[in-house]
Amino acid sequence: MRKLRVLIVNCYSDNNRGARGNPLFVPQSIAPLALAGAFARECCELQVHCEFRQGPLDELKRLAWAQLLVLTGLNSALDRMKQLCAYAKSLNPGVVVVAGGPLARVLPQLCARYFDIVLSGDVESLAEMVAGMYGPEMRAAAVTPRLDLGPRWHPVGYAEASRNCNFACSFCSMTAEGRPYQSLALAQVRAQLEQLQGKQCVMFLDQNFFGGARCDVEARMELLREFVDAGHIKGWAALVTSDFFAKDDWLQRARRSGCIGFFSGVESMDDAQLRHYQKKQNLQLPGAQRIERCLSAGMTFHYGLIFDPRERRVAAMRSEVEAIASNPALTLPSFISLAIPLLGTPMFRRLVAEHALLPHLKLRDMDGRSLLTESLDPVDEVCQLLAEMDFCMIDTTRARRHAWGLWRRYRGTLPARALLSALSPDLACLLPRFSTASREAHLGAGAARRTHYGPSEPLGTLYQPRIPLEARYQAFFEPTRVTDAQGELHADMQADLGSSVSTEMPVQILIERQRLPAMIRG
């Protein structure tokens, strides 16, 4: 029996074709490996590509090779998904292109214009579709992420123990989707850990590792302790919400089970801003106290800061970062981002209702580095701040001083791996050419420079087709518009994001409304 040829791509919205990947960056996406778990190993030939880790997929022969192309990506990656679909269809008209992930859930009707199949569910819905189209033998008996397809050389492996989140922050895509929190069975977690034996650290990419029943959290930690004590893995890390740090008992449990550290959404040190973000869980304990409590317990702490120029002054944001950089008891933020009004979120709907979005916005502008709204400060001042965010707004002198102070304070508290992880934001400031900020810094004069102002942001070279295309596929290289010339919600968004339309559509309806090419089973 001939094997089904499947290419899975996690798309990323780079500006230019020559952008390099970020193979060393932590964390990486588990999405392509999770999707690969839907296919039977003995019946399918799989290739996976992550554009964030490996850079833009430029080997068009791989698109021509595939019989089934599975695309996913974050909100701003829709244009890239469209581009790869156009290439694949032009090179191999018989290919079936499936789109899934957050975009398929929030823009199902728009996505249906471009892709053969739009799946709004999790990886299990992909397995369902594969069995229905190609035969049950093509579906994996147990849908488990194919972690063996990830880079074996990297010391960090990735897993998931739950899905979705039990909180509803105003800017989060999970809030827009509105799906309930789901703990995975412990056997599923064990199956992933068994694939990751030998890793220095297993990082759980859950939206909230601490969500759900507390007995489930305890069971996960006991399982991890078993693997660490047996020497199968060296340690673990996870994403947790701020309520995890309210009681020292949970920190001690985590440390005993081999935890190296956490990522948690601090977002801001200002309580008023946290209330604006509806981050009620962050008000239980001040951000600085959470960070110091975690570090003092022997585990690293990573976090991000978010800036909303409609609610806060540039000077206030600079002062907050300077205060953190002058305090060696705190780690530096791992990233600083603009507050992104992701499609369908309460923040997005509020801005649309208030007519606060700028005109001529493109979906790819929603990357945390482009001004999308009105602002309290002059536009050029805000855009200058956005340009500096790539380097966390901290100069090398301040980063060097902070790194020295952090090392002296915690060298006797943090294990070597955790201490190195805690210092990584400082190192990113000191060695920017190795950070995500340099992803496109090496490009030549032909690369358009960013303006960081949404309406004038350049499209970049990826929007220029590499091969001749039929007229129907040329439209796939047009940017997806969010607002029109008046700053109102663009017509292309109305069907999915109009107030009377639900973003939830059953998987089977989405499949039935497509025009699929004739398929031969087996």
Sequence and secondary structure as in RCSB ss.txt:
>XXXX:A:sequence
MRKLRVLIVNCYSDNNRGARGNPLFVPQSIAPLALAGAFARECCELQVHCEFRQGPLDELKRLAWAQLLVLTGLN
SALDRMKQLCAYAKSLNPGVVVVAGGPLARVLPQLCARYFDIVLSGDVESLAEMVAGMYGPEMRAAAVTPRLDLG
PRWHPVGYAEASRNCNFACSFCSMTAEGRPYQSLALAQVRAQLEQLQGKQCVMFLDQNFFGGARCDVEARMELLR
EFVDAGHIKGWAALVTSDFFAKDDWLQRARRSGCIGFFSGVESMDDAQLRHYQKKQNLQLPGAQRIERCLSAGMT
FHYGLIFDPRERRVAAMRSEVEAIASNPALTLPSFISLAIPLLGTPMFRRLVAEHALLPHLKLRDMDGRSLLTES
LDPVDEVCQLLAEMDFCMIDTTRARRHAWGLWRRYRGTLPARALLSALSPDLACLLPRFSTASREAHLGAGAARR
THYGPSEPLGTLYQPRIPLEARYQAFFEPTRVTDAQGELHADMQADLGSSVSTEMPVQILIERQRLPAMIRG
>XXXX:A:secstr
   EEEEEEEE   SSTT    TT SS   HHHHHHTTB TTTEEEEEEEHHHH S   HHHHHH SEEEEEE G
GGHHHHHHHHHHHHHH TT EEEE SHHHHH HHHHTTT SEE  S HHHHHHHHHHHH GGGB SS    GGGS
 TT SEEEE SEES SS  TT HHHHHT   EE  HHHHHHHHHHTTT SEEEE  S TT S HHHHHHHHHHHH
HHHHTTS S EEEE  GGGGGSHHHHHHHHHTTEEEEE   B S HHHHHHTT GGGGSS HHHHHHHHHHTT E
EE EEEE TTTS HHHHHHHHHHHHT TTS   SEEEE    TTSHHHHHHHHTT B TT BGGG SSSSB B  
SS HHHHHHHHHHHTTTT  HHHHHHHHHHHHHHHTTTS HHHHHHHHHHHHHHH GGGSGGGTTTT  TTS   
 SBGGG    GGGS SS   HHHHGGGS  BSB TTSSB HHHHHHHSTTS S   HHHHHHTS        
